[in-house]
Amino acid sequence: MGDILRARVFTALTPCASVAGMSHFMQRAGASGAGFVVAVVGASGAVGVELVRCLEERGFPVAELKLFASSRSAGKRLSFRGQQVEIEELGEQSFRGVDLALFSAGSAISKRYAPLAARQGTLVIDNSSAFRMDPTVPLVIPEINAAAALKHRGIIANPNCAAIISITPLWPIHRINPVRRLIVSTYQAASGAGAAAMQELRESTRAFLEDRPYAHTVLPHPYAFNLFSHNTKVDAVTGYNEEETKVIEETRKIFADPGFRITATCVRVPVLRAHCVALNFECETPINASLVRDILAAAPGVKIIDDTAANYFPMPKDATGQDAILVGRIRQDVSDPSGRSIAMFVAGDQLLKGAALNAVQIAECLLADQKTIAA
Amino acid sequence: MGDILRARVFTALTPCASVAGMSHFMQRAGASGAGFVVAVVGASGAVGVELVRCLEERGFPVAELKLFASSRSAGKRLSFRGQQVEIEELGEQSFRGVDLALFSAGSAISKRYAPLAARQGTLVIDNSSAFRMDPTVPLVIPEINAAAALKHRGIIANPNCAAIISITPLWPIHRINPVRRLIVSTYQAASGAGAAAMQELRESTRAFLEDRPYAHTVLPHPYAFNLFSHNTKVDAVTGYNEEETKVIEETRKIFADPGFRITATCVRVPVLRAHCVALNFECETPINASLVRDILAAAPGVKIIDDTAANYFPMPKDATGQDAILVGRIRQDVSDPSGRSIAMFVAGDQLLKGAALNAVQIAECLLADQKTIAA
């Protein structure tokens, strides 16, 4: 696929939300069966592995898959559609002929390689925080602002995982009865800090149970049967850590509302790969749990798990491996006697909707509607 | 010690908070070295064991310690001041000659035996929820409402652990700048469900790490690297579970403010024995983090752990075994542009300040000030 074609493929297609029909590019890729040359940067990481799986499981039109990582991981192989694909060391020439590059190798790598790839005509969907707040870069959750993806200049940013999991279920409510204030308290899994943090949680817990000492190296605090304020840097003036600032600022950008009233407390809990969030929000006019349930029952990307009789609500164990964000504990926030506030509890797979799945969904938005791709 | 003395010992003494001097009973107990006959009901439980430890470590004037539990635990022994004390089976005659009984054997046992003990002249401090909302029973956190203890009619209730840990650090702020709304999101340890739940967390996690199946029997959901909405019954109408309702209603009673605006989301996390809580609260007039820090630095029962440079904040591992409730992440709640809201994060030992310690502190309040007892 030549540079001109590639440049056109990802420019101004229909967002998946509006499903206005298949683009001629998609028809061509579908008809020829050729698909696109897709690269995954950071392929050996926790998100990288899920990106490869998502591409395969969702039937994304991949003509060729290229896997990149640091020299440490080069030579390893990942399975894709029954083939073993070798991971290559990332370099400046890696993006030649690549249509779409999904980055998940940290901000430093994204800052160095994403603009270079974009200049060569590769569309970059970046899972790092490097470009999220850049006003020229769309920050996209397809269920919320798919149309923003169309305005890209070669790079689209994938939002912070805690932000995606918190606000995907909030948006359908916000559209009907605007949210005037949001309080977020997170219960975040190890996976957000990468595969090594997941391993540290397992190994330190094993050591704890066997009464052996364990020297933690990945996270700043002992993790076995412990929890701690999110490990990102804390701003000395505001007192907010970087994770909380991301949730706050990215929500405002995705909602296209710079004054959106939101606060967050981000906490790392000893769970492997699904984040939970307690949400308390105040709407413009009175609202009740039953209406929220009706709105969410019809919303894309969320699944209501709210069985009060069985005491069965969203849990990391159930969210793990699921595309949908689970929502439950939907009830009036009784601290607001005006009847305008709701409390609810959500769980989402940090590696899927919180990262890899959302990135692939953004790419799908730029191609055409999902049904076309699945066909 | 005769019935008349026992009846008088625990009637109308000075609360520890006001420290108006030693009562004549205390002088007598101290001078003679006789102390009181103290019973622990539920001695084999997670809280029971800590009650015995607290009595010893705080030098409570115990002339004789009696330990009671069900027939299953009768015959087991606990160490107290170098002696092995045998656990007896609880019965209707158990409270003869007992001055003070500390109950922690569940609501059913409290409902059956506490009134019986109180009628015999034994002062009961009850850790269950059986009498907490009874208007004739004081519900006491000594740092907040020690004076309420004086109005007892033989039974004093020890509040819910999540309530104690949430509001002990809030009270000193509330006194200076009244809190108009409080949002509580908890991160609760296994210990709140008892020693068997702690064992289930350990064993199920070991099984998970060894890839073995595990059939949970104590808690309603798999606990290894998982979290879940609190396991108490959920009210079908309000959507709140019993733990949340306790936090809400007990706070109102302890603050002596039936209209206090508060909501709670209670979550069980895979931590052994210290609860954490994210608090967002709105005051009557503008307030800032620096003022909150000054207030809490001078407050009893709390310790500020708020090192933004080192990213060191309250954690279960540090709260475990500590009397004080740890408070940190003190910052402006930026979702409230009026400047009247604060966010903070606290951690407290569920078995100590959340249960056993608070119960023994209530007893101390009724004796005299803590310094006298420690002397």
Interface residues (C-beta under 8 A of the other chain):
Chain A: R181 L182 I183 S185 Y187 L201 R202 T205 R206 L209 P220 H221 P222 F225 N226 L227 F228 S229 N231 K233 V234 D235 A236 T238 G239 Y240 N241 I248 R261 I262 T263 T265 V267 V269 P270 V271 L272 C276 A278 N280 A289 T308 A309 N311 F313 P314 M315 P316 K317 G328 R329 I330 R331 Q332 D333 V334 S335 D336 P337 S341 A343 F345
Chain B: R181 L182 I183 S185 Y187 L201 R202 T205 R206 L209 P220 H221 P222 F225 N226 L227 F228 S229 N231 K233 V234 D235 A236 T238 G239 Y240 N241 I248 R261 I262 T263 T265 V267 V269 P270 V271 L272 C276 A278 N280 A289 T308 A309 N311 F313 P314 M315 P316 K317 G328 R329 I330 R331 Q332 D333 V334 S335 D336 P337 A343 F345
